[in-house]
Amino acid sequence: MSATGQVFTIPDFELQCGAVLPEARIVYQTYGELNGARSNVILYPTSYGAQHMDIDWLIGRDRILDPSRWFIIIANMFGNGLSSSPSNDAACCLSEEGFWFTHWDNVRAQEQLLQTVFGIESLALVYGWSMGAQQAYHWGALHGDRVQRIVALCGTARTTDHNTIFLQSLRAALTADPAWTGTRFTDVPDRGFRAFARIYASWAASQAFYREGLYYPLGYESLEDYLLQGWEAGYRKRDPHNLLAMIDTWLRCDVSNNPRFEGDYERAMSSIQAPVFVMPATTDLYFTPEDCEAESRLIPRAEFRPIPSIWGHRAGNPYQNPEDEAFIQNAVADILTRSLN
C-alpha cells in the first residue's frame, strides 16, 4: 500500500465551470480485496483539507469500515493537493479567474475510475463525512440505481446561506494576507493562516467542547497551544491555493446544480433511492441537525440518526473520540446488514 496512492488519469476532462483539464488526475487508495462479483465496494470520498492518509484511521478489522469484508476505495477529491489541484497542475486556477471544481466533476471522475480500473457497477455503500457527505449525496442522486446505501456524516446536499457566510469568512481571512495578489499568493500567508485556523476552530467544535476544555485531555497545554498545534499547524501543511479551491467547491455544493436536475433540488433529493443514514452531530455548527433533518425529509428512504456529541462537526471524524466512533461504527454495521428490499 502506497502512502501517495494510485493515480487514474482522464484526458481532456471538461469541468462544469467550462475549463478543460488536459490530464485530470484522481489519486485514490484501496483497502481490502474486491470480491469476484464486485459487490463488496465501499466508496469513501475525502473531506475538506484531507488526503486519504488523514482519514483512513477508521479502516480496520475492528474499526468503522472493515477491510476484511469490504473493498474500500478512498478517492481524493479535486483540489486537495493529490488529485488535480492548483498546487500540482498549471491548468488549475481559482474562482477569481473563472475556474473551480464541483462535486459534479468529482463524481463523474470517480465514476470513470471505478468502471475503467475495477469494472465496478454497483456500490454497497458510499460513506462520507463533511465534504465527503456532500459527494455521497451527489452519488445517490446521480447514480440512484447503482448506490445501495449511504452514510452521510455531518454534511448536506446543498450549502446553506449560513454555511456560505462561514466559508466566505475563511476565504476573506486567507486572502486578506499581504502575500495575496488577487489571483495567487506570492509567499506563505502567515497572517492569513493564523486568522483562517482560528475561524475554523471556532466553528469546528461546540461551545460545550471548549467550556469543558476537552482539548486538555488530548495533550494540549492551553487554548492557544490547541489553536496553534491542533489547527494552525495542520492547515500550514496545505498549499493555500488548494484551501481556496476546496472552499470554491464547497460554496457551489448543490446536488441539483447540474445538467441532470437543472436546479430542481427537490427532484434531485427524491432521486436518492438508497437507504440513507443522515448523521449530523447534535452540536454541529456547519451542518446543523435542523438543516440535515430538513433534507432527510426529502429523501424517500432516509433515517435521521444524529450523533449525540459535544464535539460538534468533529464528531463525524472521531479519531480522538472513542464514544462517537462506537456510535458511528454501530450505525454502519446496521445499514450494511439491512435488507435492501
Helices and strands as residue ranges (DSSP letters): E 6-14, E 20-31, E 41-45, H 52-55, G 56-58, E 71-75, G 95-97, H 103-113, I 114-118, E 125-129, H 131-142, E 150-153, H 161-175, H 190-204, H 207-211, H 223-225, I 226-232, H 233-235, H 240-251, H 265-270, E 276-279, H 289-296, E 302-304, G 312-316, H 322-337
